[in-house]
Amino acid sequence: MNSLARTPGLAPEFAARVLHDVPMSKHTSWHVGGPADLFFIPRDTMDLAAFIRQLPADLPLLWIGLGSNLLVRDGGVRGVVVSTHGALGSVERISATRIQAGAGVPCARIARQCVQWGLGPAEFLAGIPGTLGGALAMNAGAWGGETWRHVVAVETLDRRGARHTRTPADYEIGYRHVRGRAGEWFVGARLEFERKPGTKDDAIRELLERRRQTQPIGEWSCGSVFTNPPGDHAARLIESAGLKGFRIGDASVSEKHANFIINHGAARAADIEALILHLQRAVAAAHHIELATEVRIVGEPA
Ligand SMILES: Cc1cc2nc3c(=O)[nH]c(=O)nc-3n(C[C@H](O)[C@H](O)[C@H](O)COP(=O)(O)OP(=O)(O)OC[C@H]3O[C@@H](n4cnc5c(N)ncnc54)[C@H](O)[C@@H]3O)c2cc1C
């Protein structure tokens, strides 16, 4: 079947560029997830706006960055996945203390660039293996730093492909929590930092080294699976319930950091989701605390 026949309703110039049945396991840091029906990498924001404008209104849309906080189920994703990584990738300094970056820029690049420009504190972004778009959606943070503390304004696209400029006042923002208008996605942001002329790459290296000592970096994970409940740590609760190393299929709770679930190579999303449920039940039974997932679970079961 040719691509036009497989993408009813898509304009021919986009039907030719849309990929079909793309395994999401190739686009997530857990390396699990079934196929996306359609997968689109835009050239730039204008291209993305034009693409969205011509999509059938009822076609579901999922935006992803580097997939470092996503559990995609084994049955995959119906509709279109828009990947900003590899696109929307510009970073520029627009004033003494402000930068403008596209949603597809890796957080680590923003951290390094800010150090070069003598701006900070942006080092915390170095250890977050996602894009700026994902960091905006999650209010990603580490070592006391948080993405939205630096946001002056964001640029968004809505489901009709129209562009908007929003400010933090337009969002409800909290710990790993951001809620704005439904049906709008980030294409870029203006961020503000302080002038820190003495900041060196060493600051980034030190933070990454501290991370390597405490977290299973290099293994297939999505970072912290659960948010920390008020006044406590999900890792402590899981560990004290005796669950370090607990395994379902080829997925297990990390021995190094109990809030990480590792895919040892052959785990399925269903194994990881079953493990998440097991941890929630076991922690509720042991500590009477409901752990909430930080990781976003999307897609269809197999
Ligand atoms: C080893 C490891 C360590 C980690 N450490 C940290 C940490 O210290 N702190 C922390 O906060 N997180 C951490 N994470 C989790 C993850 O890196 C962050 O949540 C990151 O911000 C996700 O970015 P992403 O581009 O990968 O987003 P994705 O995983 O691709 O998507 C995450 C969510 O954001 C949405 N989204 C993505 N792009 C956009 C967009 N442009 N507009 C609107 N919505 C969008 C997606 O739909 C999805 O709901 C870690 C992950 C790993 C694997």
Ligand as a Chemical Component Dictionary entry (heavy atoms), coordinates in Angstrom:
data_LIG
# 
_chem_comp.id                   LIG 
_chem_comp.type                 NON-POLYMER 
_chem_comp.pdbx_formal_charge   0 
_chem_comp.three_letter_code    LIG 
# 
loop_
_chem_comp_atom.comp_id 
_chem_comp_atom.atom_id 
_chem_comp_atom.alt_atom_id 
_chem_comp_atom.type_symbol 
_chem_comp_atom.charge 
_chem_comp_atom.model_Cartn_x 
_chem_comp_atom.model_Cartn_y 
_chem_comp_atom.model_Cartn_z 
_chem_comp_atom.pdbx_ordinal 
LIG C1  C1  C 0 18.955 8.250  33.693 1  
LIG C2  C2  C 0 17.843 9.268  33.826 2  
LIG C3  C3  C 0 17.966 10.269 34.779 3  
LIG C4  C4  C 0 16.926 11.217 34.918 4  
LIG N1  N1  N 0 17.074 12.210 35.847 5  
LIG C5  C5  C 0 16.113 13.151 35.975 6  
LIG C6  C6  C 0 16.259 14.219 36.928 7  
LIG O1  O1  O 0 17.250 14.350 37.628 8  
LIG N2  N2  N 0 15.247 15.113 37.027 9  
LIG C7  C7  C 0 14.121 15.040 36.267 10 
LIG O2  O2  O 0 13.243 15.899 36.401 11 
LIG N3  N3  N 0 13.962 14.040 35.363 12 
LIG C8  C8  C 0 14.918 13.103 35.196 13 
LIG N4  N4  N 0 14.761 12.092 34.283 14 
LIG C9  C9  C 0 13.488 11.985 33.517 15 
LIG C10 C10 C 0 13.481 12.724 32.174 16 
LIG O3  O3  O 0 14.787 12.867 31.640 17 
LIG C11 C11 C 0 12.819 14.102 32.298 18 
LIG O4  O4  O 0 11.475 13.995 32.725 19 
LIG C12 C12 C 0 12.846 14.864 30.965 20 
LIG O5  O5  O 0 12.413 16.182 31.195 21 
LIG C13 C13 C 0 11.970 14.225 29.888 22 
LIG O6  O6  O 0 12.290 14.865 28.650 23 
LIG P1  P1  P 0 12.066 14.114 27.258 24 
LIG O7  O7  O 0 12.425 15.060 26.181 25 
LIG O8  O8  O 0 12.792 12.813 27.253 26 
LIG O9  O9  O 0 10.500 13.899 27.325 27 
LIG P2  P2  P 0 9.681  12.600 26.879 28 
LIG O10 O10 O 0 10.030 11.463 27.776 29 
LIG O11 O11 O 0 9.816  12.393 25.419 30 
LIG O12 O12 O 0 8.201  13.070 27.237 31 
LIG C14 C14 C 0 7.824  13.259 28.588 32 
LIG C15 C15 C 0 6.461  13.965 28.628 33 
LIG O13 O13 O 0 6.598  15.274 28.101 34 
LIG C16 C16 C 0 5.713  15.446 26.997 35 
LIG N5  N5  N 0 6.402  16.295 26.015 36 
LIG C17 C17 C 0 7.607  16.062 25.426 37 
LIG N6  N6  N 0 7.916  17.074 24.615 38 
LIG C18 C18 C 0 6.890  17.962 24.683 39 
LIG C19 C19 C 0 6.630  19.227 24.069 40 
LIG N7  N7  N 0 7.489  19.778 23.204 41 
LIG N8  N8  N 0 5.481  19.877 24.382 42 
LIG C20 C20 C 0 4.607  19.340 25.263 43 
LIG N9  N9  N 0 4.791  18.133 25.866 44 
LIG C21 C21 C 0 5.933  17.467 25.579 45 
LIG C22 C22 C 0 5.434  14.055 26.474 46 
LIG O14 O14 O 0 4.207  13.996 25.774 47 
LIG C23 C23 C 0 5.406  13.266 27.769 48 
LIG O15 O15 O 0 4.157  13.413 28.407 49 
LIG C24 C24 C 0 15.770 11.142 34.103 50 
LIG C25 C25 C 0 15.676 10.123 33.139 51 
LIG C26 C26 C 0 16.697 9.206  32.990 52 
LIG C27 C27 C 0 16.593 8.145  31.918 53 
# 
loop_
_chem_comp_bond.comp_id 
_chem_comp_bond.atom_id_1 
_chem_comp_bond.atom_id_2 
_chem_comp_bond.value_order 
_chem_comp_bond.pdbx_ordinal 
LIG C1  C2  SING 1  
LIG C2  C3  SING 2  
LIG C2  C26 DOUB 3  
LIG C3  C4  DOUB 4  
LIG C4  N1  SING 5  
LIG C4  C24 SING 6  
LIG N1  C5  DOUB 7  
LIG C5  C6  SING 8  
LIG C5  C8  SING 9  
LIG C6  O1  DOUB 10 
LIG C6  N2  SING 11 
LIG N2  C7  SING 12 
LIG C7  O2  DOUB 13 
LIG C7  N3  SING 14 
LIG N3  C8  DOUB 15 
LIG C8  N4  SING 16 
LIG N4  C9  SING 17 
LIG N4  C24 SING 18 
LIG C9  C10 SING 19 
LIG C10 O3  SING 20 
LIG C10 C11 SING 21 
LIG C11 O4  SING 22 
LIG C11 C12 SING 23 
LIG C12 O5  SING 24 
LIG C12 C13 SING 25 
LIG C13 O6  SING 26 
LIG O6  P1  SING 27 
LIG P1  O7  DOUB 28 
LIG P1  O8  SING 29 
LIG P1  O9  SING 30 
LIG O9  P2  SING 31 
LIG P2  O10 DOUB 32 
LIG P2  O11 SING 33 
LIG P2  O12 SING 34 
LIG O12 C14 SING 35 
LIG C14 C15 SING 36 
LIG C15 O13 SING 37 
LIG C15 C23 SING 38 
LIG O13 C16 SING 39 
LIG C16 N5  SING 40 
LIG C16 C22 SING 41 
LIG N5  C17 SING 42 
LIG N5  C21 SING 43 
LIG C17 N6  DOUB 44 
LIG N6  C18 SING 45 
LIG C18 C19 SING 46 
LIG C18 C21 DOUB 47 
LIG C19 N7  SING 48 
LIG C19 N8  DOUB 49 
LIG N8  C20 SING 50 
LIG C20 N9  DOUB 51 
LIG N9  C21 SING 52 
LIG C22 O14 SING 53 
LIG C22 C23 SING 54 
LIG C23 O15 SING 55 
LIG C24 C25 DOUB 56 
LIG C25 C26 SING 57 
LIG C26 C27 SING 58 
# 
